[in-house]
Amino acid sequence: FFPVFNLPRLCHAVMLNQIQTRGAENATQTGTRNKFLRHFKTLVFLIWPHKHIGLQLNILVCIAILATGRLLVLGVPRYVKLITDELVRTTNGTVDMSLEGAVILQSPDTWPWRLIAILMVLRFLQGGSGAVGSGLLEIGRTILWTKIEQYMTRTLKLRVLSHLHHLSLHWHLSRKTGEVLRIVDRVDWINQLTVQLVALIQLLIICIGLTVGSLYITWLIGMKYEMTIGDYILFGLYMTQLNAPLILFGRYYRLVRQALTDMENMLDLLDITPDVQDSPVATDICINNGMIEFDNICFRYKSERPILKNVTFNVLPGQTVAIVGPSGAGKSTIIRLLFRFYDVESGSIKIDGIDISTVTQRSLRLSIGVVPQDTVLFNKDILYNIRYGRVTATDREVENVAQTAEMHDRISTFPNGYKTLVGERGLKLSGGEIIERGSHDELLAINNGIYASMWKEQLNFYSEADMSTTSISTLPRIV
């Protein structure tokens, strides 16, 4: 340490800065390596068909097919060489290197029909152009891999979709999709340039290698170095089969690079922890009466101004309550807190005397139906759109909820009844009918629970008053 302390202060500071920078780089590399290993384990766990023995066998068979195909790549040119050598073999059993001395054998005993038959079988298995052919092995591998690919795609998409549904509402409202797209656009031209340069370099290397190799083998044949015309053809076929995958290398390089980036983004998304999580001892809620209690609720969105401050009210079982106020007053916030999209800062929300923070989010949200301001409709018939609330419902159950929402008589007047197509985005229905579809859609989804709506207009409130289900509506004004 003594020489170090004798250094000028500036040099000492530079050395310390380098040591700290090197330590930070090592820590970053270690963190990146650990992150990659963690992501790799997660990906393998997601895509490996643990409970499907048949798919596991398909994967093993596909690997065996790939290995067999690589052997055929080496074997086919070899048999072409042997056939060529047999065709240029003279009658005395020696090989004539000159084409003038070549004799096409006519005798069935000396004709290489066995080699030709083996070559045809190998070609049938391999395909037309070797590495990228569509032979029997490639067709079989594609058929087997299709089921595996479908399983992987379905598993990953369902996992990501389920995770997105469990993320907090704050994350969905604050994500920046446009920023990511701008970054992709900025680097896209760099990827294009890289692919073109790689293709040019590949072509140059292949041409040089083919020229030099052909000249060298021709020289060996001319110098009588145990080389035959079949060896020249063998070299040309090997170079051709090597050329096929190299031509596609640039394209696959870009696809693999993009796939790795997308995979990393997907796994980073799966690493995001929801802000609102179930308690380890949370239980499913079973709503009997539908009594709602807001007890001294205080809430704000992150660092924004307080939205709710000491809010207290009760909704009795079977009662219909309208929350009226201007935009930004906290009407939708109350509905979001009831669904537990956010946790309150203080106070408690209870349903039938049970604090919603002690129950599972899934059971809570399955017990509450909601009609948003904009009801989504599919370009299907009315029966399909109503049944979307619970796909296992029978036709009779669909008609019952339509009668509860007082839409059954209206639907019966249509020429095709419940089989009437609603059109794209429900353009064949009026605005009130679209909202009513949302009403009985949610009525079908819940049996005994709470009914929440966020309507801009006070439509058919008398229908809701006739229901025994507790309901809360948010309105900008009383009409």
C-alpha positions in Angstrom: 0.0 0.0 0.0 2.9 2.4 0.6 3.7 3.0 -3.1 0.0 3.7 -3.8 -0.2 6.3 -1.1 2.8 8.1 -2.7 1.0 8.4 -6.0 -0.5 11.8 -6.9 -4.1 12.2 -5.9 -5.3 12.3 -9.5 -3.7 9.0 -10.4 -5.0 7.5 -7.2 -8.5 8.6 -8.0 -8.3 7.3 -11.6 -7.1 3.9 -10.2 -10.0 3.8 -7.8 -12.4 4.7 -10.5 -11.1 1.9 -12.7 -11.4 -0.6 -9.9 -15.0 0.5 -9.2 -15.9 0.4 -12.9 -14.3 -3.1 -13.3 -16.2 -4.3 -10.3 -19.5 -2.8 -11.6 -18.9 -4.5 -15.0 -18.2 -7.9 -13.3 -21.3 -7.5 -11.2 -23.3 -6.6 -14.3 -22.0 -9.6 -16.2 -22.7 -11.9 -13.3 -26.3 -10.5 -13.0 -26.8 -10.9 -16.8 -25.5 -14.5 -16.7 -27.8 -15.3 -13.7 -30.7 -13.7 -15.4 -30.1 -15.7 -18.6 -29.9 -19.0 -16.7 -33.1 -18.1 -14.8 -34.9 -17.2 -18.0 -33.6 -20.4 -19.7 -35.0 -22.6 -16.9 -38.3 -20.7 -17.0 -38.6 -21.2 -20.7 -37.7 -24.9 -20.6 -40.3 -25.4 -17.8 -43.0 -23.6 -19.9 -42.4 -25.3 -23.2 -41.6 -28.9 -22.1 -44.7 -31.1 -22.1 -44.4 -32.5 -18.6 -47.8 -34.2 -18.6 -47.8 -35.4 -22.2 -45.8 -38.6 -22.8 -46.8 -38.6 -26.5 -45.4 -35.2 -27.1 -42.2 -36.1 -25.3 -41.8 -39.1 -27.6 -42.5 -36.8 -30.6 -39.6 -34.6 -29.5 -37.2 -37.5 -29.2 -38.3 -38.9 -32.6 -37.7 -35.4 -34.2 -34.2 -35.3 -32.7 -33.5 -38.8 -34.2 -34.8 -37.7 -37.6 -32.5 -34.7 -37.5 -29.5 -36.9 -36.7 -30.4 -39.3 -39.5 -30.8 -36.4 -41.9 -27.3 -35.2 -41.1 -25.9 -38.7 -41.9 -27.8 -38.7 -45.2 -26.2 -35.4 -46.1 -22.8 -37.2 -45.9 -24.0 -40.5 -47.5 -25.8 -39.4 -50.6 -22.7 -37.7 -52.3 -20.7 -40.8 -51.4 -22.9 -43.1 -53.3 -22.9 -40.7 -56.3 -19.1 -40.9 -56.3 -19.2 -44.7 -56.2 -21.7 -44.9 -59.1 -19.6 -42.5 -61.1 -16.5 -44.5 -60.5 -18.3 -47.7 -61.6 -19.5 -46.0 -64.8 -16.0 -44.9 -65.8 -14.4 -48.2 -64.9 -12.8 -49.9 -68.0 -13.4 -53.6 -68.9 -10.1 -54.7 -67.4 -11.1 -53.5 -63.9 -8.9 -50.3 -63.9 -10.2 -46.8 -63.7 -9.5 -44.6 -66.8 -9.1 -41.0 -65.7 -9.8 -39.7 -69.2 -13.3 -39.3 -70.5 -12.3 -40.7 -73.9 -11.5 -44.0 -72.3 -14.7 -44.2 -70.2 -17.0 -47.1 -71.0 -20.6 -47.3 -70.1 -21.1 -50.8 -68.8 -23.9 -52.7 -70.4 -23.7 -56.1 -68.6 -26.3 -56.7 -65.9 -23.6 -58.3 -63.8 -21.4 -55.2 -63.8 -24.2 -52.6 -64.0 -24.3 -50.7 -60.6 -28.0 -51.2 -60.1 -27.6 -51.9 -56.3 -25.8 -48.6 -55.8 -28.4 -46.7 -57.8 -31.2 -48.3 -55.8 -29.6 -47.4 -52.5 -29.1 -43.8 -53.8 -32.7 -43.5 -54.8 -33.8 -44.7 -51.4 -31.5 -42.2 -49.7 -32.7 -39.4 -52.0 -36.3 -40.3 -51.2 -35.6 -40.1 -47.5 -33.4 -36.9 -47.8 -35.3 -34.9 -50.4 -34.4 -33.0 -53.4 -31.8 -30.4 -52.4 -30.2 -32.0 -49.4 -30.2 -29.7 -46.3 -33.4 -27.9 -47.2 -35.2 -30.7 -49.1 -38.7 -32.0 -48.4 -38.0 -35.7 -48.3 -39.8 -38.4 -46.3 -37.8 -37.6 -43.1 -38.5 -33.9 -43.4 -42.2 -34.4 -44.0 -42.5 -36.8 -41.0 -40.6 -34.4 -38.8 -42.8 -31.5 -39.8 -46.0 -33.5 -39.0 -44.6 -34.6 -35.6 -43.3 -31.1 -34.8 -46.6 -29.4 -35.6 -48.3 -30.8 -32.5 -45.3 -29.8 -30.4 -45.3 -26.3 -31.8 -49.0 -25.9 -31.2 -48.6 -27.1 -27.6 -45.6 -24.6 -27.0 -47.5 -21.7 -28.6 -50.7 -22.4 -26.7 -48.8 -22.8 -23.4 -46.7 -19.6 -23.8 -49.7 -17.5 -24.9 -52.0 -18.7 -22.1 -49.2 -18.2 -19.6 -48.5 -14.6 -20.8 -52.2 -13.8 -21.1 -52.9 -15.1 -17.6 -50.0 -13.1 -16.2 -51.2 -10.0 -18.0 -54.6 -10.4 -16.4 -53.0 -10.7 -13.0 -50.9 -7.6 -13.3 -52.2 -4.5 -11.6 -54.3 -2.0 -13.3 -51.6 0.6 -12.7 -49.2 -1.3 -14.9 -51.7 -1.5 -17.8 -52.4 2.2 -17.6 -48.7 3.2 -17.5 -47.1 1.0 -20.1 -45.4 2.7 -23.0 -46.0 0.7 -26.2 -45.0 3.6 -28.6 -41.6 4.0 -27.1 -40.7 0.3 -27.7 -41.9 0.6 -31.3 -39.7 3.6 -31.9 -36.7 1.8 -30.6 -37.4 -1.1 -33.0 -37.7 1.3 -35.9 -34.4 2.9 -35.1 -32.4 -0.4 -35.2 -34.3 -2.0 -38.1 -32.1 -0.4 -40.8 -29.0 -1.6 -39.0 -30.3 -5.2 -39.0 -31.0 -4.9 -42.8 -27.5 -3.7 -43.5 -26.0 -6.5 -41.3 -27.9 -9.2 -43.2 -26.9 -7.9 -46.6 -23.2 -7.7 -45.6 -23.3 -11.3 -44.2 -24.9 -12.6 -47.4 -22.2 -10.9 -49.5 -19.4 -12.3 -47.4 -20.9 -15.8 -47.5 -21.1 -15.7 -51.3 -17.5 -14.5 -51.7 -16.2 -17.2 -49.4 -18.2 -20.0 -51.1 -17.0 -18.9 -54.6 -13.4 -18.8 -53.5 -13.6 -22.1 -51.7 -15.3 -23.9 -54.6 -12.8 -22.5 -57.2 -9.7 -23.4 -55.1 -11.0 -26.8 -54.2 -12.0 -27.7 -57.8 -8.6 -26.7 -59.1 -6.8 -28.6 -56.4 -8.8 -31.8 -57.0 -8.4 -31.5 -60.7 -4.6 -31.2 -60.2 -4.7 -34.3 -58.0 -6.6 -36.3 -60.6 -4.1 -35.2 -63.3 -1.1 -36.2 -61.1 -2.6 -39.7 -60.5 -2.9 -39.3 -56.7 -5.5 -42.0 -56.1 -8.2 -39.5 -57.0 -11.0 -40.2 -59.4 -13.7 -38.3 -61.3 -16.1 -39.4 -58.6 -14.0 -37.6 -56.0 -14.4 -34.4 -58.0 -18.2 -34.9 -58.1 -18.1 -35.7 -54.4 -16.4 -32.4 -53.6 -18.9 -30.5 -55.8 -21.9 -32.1 -54.1 -20.5 -31.4 -50.6 -20.0 -27.8 -51.5 -23.5 -27.6 -52.9 -25.0 -29.0 -49.8 -22.9 -26.7 -47.7 -24.0 -23.7 -49.8 -27.8 -24.3 -49.2 -27.8 -23.7 -45.4 -25.3 -20.9 -45.7 -27.6 -19.0 -48.1 -30.3 -19.2 -45.5 -28.0 -18.4 -42.6 -28.4 -14.6 -43.0 -32.2 -14.9 -42.9 -32.3 -17.3 -40.0 -29.7 -15.2 -38.2 -32.1 -12.2 -38.2 -35.1 -14.4 -37.2 -33.2 -16.0 -34.4 -32.0 -12.7 -33.2 -35.5 -11.2 -33.2 -36.9 -14.3 -31.5 -34.3 -14.1 -28.7 -35.2 -10.4 -28.2 -38.9 -11.2 -28.1 -38.2 -14.1 -25.8 -36.3 -11.9 -23.4 -39.0 -9.3 -23.4 -41.6 -12.0 -22.7 -39.6 -13.4 -19.9 -39.0 -9.9 -18.4 -42.8 -9.4 -18.6 -43.3 -12.7 -16.7 -40.9 -11.5 -14.0 -43.0 -8.5 -13.2 -44.7 -8.9 -9.8 -48.3 -7.7 -9.5 -48.8 -4.8 -7.1 -51.9 -6.5 -5.6 -51.4 -10.0 -4.5 -53.4 -12.6 -2.6 -52.6 -13.3 1.0 -50.9 -16.7 1.7 -54.0 -17.6 3.8 -56.6 -16.1 1.4 -59.8 -18.1 0.9 -62.5 -18.0 -1.7 -65.4 -15.7 -1.0 -69.0 -16.9 -1.1 -71.5 -14.0 -1.3 -74.9 -14.8 0.2 -76.6 -11.4 0.9 -74.4 -8.9 -0.9 -73.9 -6.4 1.9 -71.2 -3.8 0.9 -69.4 -1.7 3.5 -66.9 1.1 2.7 -65.3 2.0 6.1 -63.2 5.2 6.2 -61.5 4.6 2.9 -58.5 6.8 1.8 -56.9 6.2 -1.6 -54.7 8.0 -4.1 -53.0 6.9 -7.4 -49.3 6.7 -6.5 -48.1 10.2 -5.8 -51.2 12.0 -7.2 -53.6 14.0 -5.2 -56.0 12.1 -2.8 -59.0 10.7 -4.7 -60.9 9.4 -1.8 -60.6 10.7 1.7 -62.4 9.1 4.7 -65.2 7.7 2.5 -67.8 5.7 4.4 -71.1 4.2 3.1 -73.1 1.0 3.1 -75.1 -0.7 0.4 -77.8 -3.0 1.8 -78.5 -6.4 0.3 -80.6 -6.1 -2.8 -80.3 -2.3 -2.8 -79.5 -0.3 -5.9 -77.2 2.7 -5.3 -76.2 5.3 -7.8 -72.9 7.2 -7.3 -73.3 10.6 -9.1 -70.5 13.1 -9.7 -68.4 14.9 -12.3 -65.4 13.4 -14.0 -62.5 12.8 -11.7 -64.7 12.7 -8.6 -63.8 9.1 -7.9 -66.8 7.2 -9.1 -64.9 4.7 -11.2 -62.3 4.5 -8.5 -64.9 3.1 -6.1 -65.7 0.3 -8.6 -62.0 -0.4 -9.1 -61.5 -0.7 -5.3 -64.5 -3.0 -5.0 -62.9 -5.3 -7.6 -59.6 -4.9 -5.7 -57.7 -3.6 -8.7 -55.9 -1.4 -6.1 -55.3 -1.8 -2.4 -56.6 1.1 -0.2 -54.2 3.2 1.8 -56.4 3.0 4.9 -59.8 1.7 5.9 -61.4 -1.5 4.7 -64.0 -2.8 2.2 -66.2 -5.6 3.3 -68.7 -7.8 1.6 -71.1 -9.7 3.9 -68.7 -8.7 6.7 -65.6 -10.2 5.0 -62.7 -7.9 4.3 -61.9 -8.3 0.5 -58.2 -8.2 1.2 -58.5 -11.6 2.9 -60.1 -13.4 0.0 -58.7 -14.5 -3.4 -59.0 -12.0 -6.2 -60.3 -14.6 -8.6 -63.3 -15.6 -6.4 -64.0 -11.9 -5.7 -64.1 -10.9 -9.3 -66.1 -13.9 -10.3 -68.8 -12.9 -7.8 -69.1 -9.3 -9.2 -70.6 -8.5 -12.6 -69.8 -5.3 -14.4 -71.3 -3.4 -17.4 -68.7 -1.0 -18.8 -69.5 2.2 -20.7 -68.6 0.5 -24.0 -70.0 -3.0 -24.3 -68.0 -5.3 -26.6 -69.9 -7.4 -29.1 -68.8 -10.1 -31.4 -70.0 -10.5 -35.0 -72.0 -13.6 -34.0 -75.6 -14.2 -33.1 -77.3 -12.9 -29.9 -77.2 -16.3 -28.3 -73.4 -16.4 -28.6 -72.9 -12.9 -27.3 -75.0 -13.5 -24.2 -73.5 -16.9 -23.5 -70.0 -15.3 -23.5 -70.7 -14.4 -19.9 -70.6 -18.1 -19.1 -69.9 -20.4 -22.0 -71.3 -23.5 -20.3 -74.8 -22.0 -20.0 -77.7 -23.7 -21.6 -80.1 -22.1 -24.0 -82.8 -22.0 -21.3 -80.4 -20.2 -18.9 -79.7 -17.6 -21.6 -83.4 -17.0 -22.1 -84.0 -16.6 -18.4 -81.4 -13.9 -18.0 -82.7 -12.2 -21.1 -86.2 -12.1 -19.4 -84.6 -10.7 -16.2 -83.0 -7.9 -18.2 -86.4 -7.4 -20.1 -84.8 -8.1 -23.5 -86.5 -11.5 -24.2 -89.6 -9.9 -25.8 -87.5 -7.6 -27.9 -85.3 -10.5 -29.1 -88.4 -12.6 -29.9 -89.5 -9.9 -32.4 -86.4 -10.5 -34.5 -86.9 -12.8 -37.5 -84.3 -15.3 -36.3 -84.7 -14.7 -32.6 -81.6 -15.5 -30.6 -79.9 -16.6 -33.8 -79.9 -13.0 -35.2 -76.5 -11.7 -36.1 -75.6 -8.5 -34.3 -73.1 -7.4 -37.0 -69.6 -6.0 -36.7 -69.3 -4.1 -33.4 -73.1 -4.5 -32.9 -74.0 -2.1 -35.7 -77.3 -3.9 -36.3 -78.4 -3.1 -32.7 -79.3 0.2 -31.1 -77.2 1.7 -28.3 -79.7 0.7 -25.7 -79.8 -2.9 -26.9 -76.0 -3.1 -26.8 -76.0 -1.9 -23.2 -78.8 -4.4 -22.4 -76.7 -7.2 -23.9 -74.0 -6.3 -21.4 -76.5 -6.4 -18.6 -77.8 -9.9 -19.2 -74.3 -11.1 -20.2 -73.1 -10.3 -16.6 -76.4 -11.6 -15.1 -75.5 -14.9 -16.7 -71.9 -14.8 -15.4 -73.0 -14.4 -11.8 -75.6 -16.2 -9.8 -75.7 -14.5 -6.4 -73.3 -11.6 -6.2 -72.9 -7.9 -6.8 -73.9 -6.1 -10.0 -71.9 -3.0 -10.9 -72.4 -0.7 -13.9 -70.7 2.3 -15.3 -73.4 3.7 -17.6 -73.3 7.2 -19.1 -77.1 7.3 -19.1 -79.8 6.1 -16.6 -81.2 3.2 -18.7 -83.9 0.9 -17.5 -83.2 1.5 -13.8 -86.5 0.0 -13.0 -85.3 -3.3 -14.3 -82.3 -3.3 -11.9 -84.6 -2.3 -9.0 -86.6 -5.5 -9.6 -83.5 -7.6 -9.1 -82.6 -9.1 -5.8 -78.9 -8.6 -6.5 -77.1 -5.7 -4.9 -76.1 -3.2 -7.6 -74.0 0.0 -7.8 -74.1 2.4 -10.8 -71.9 5.4 -11.6 -73.5 8.3 -13.4 -72.2 11.7 -14.3 -75.6 13.2 -13.7 -79.2 12.2 -12.8 -81.4 12.3 -15.8 
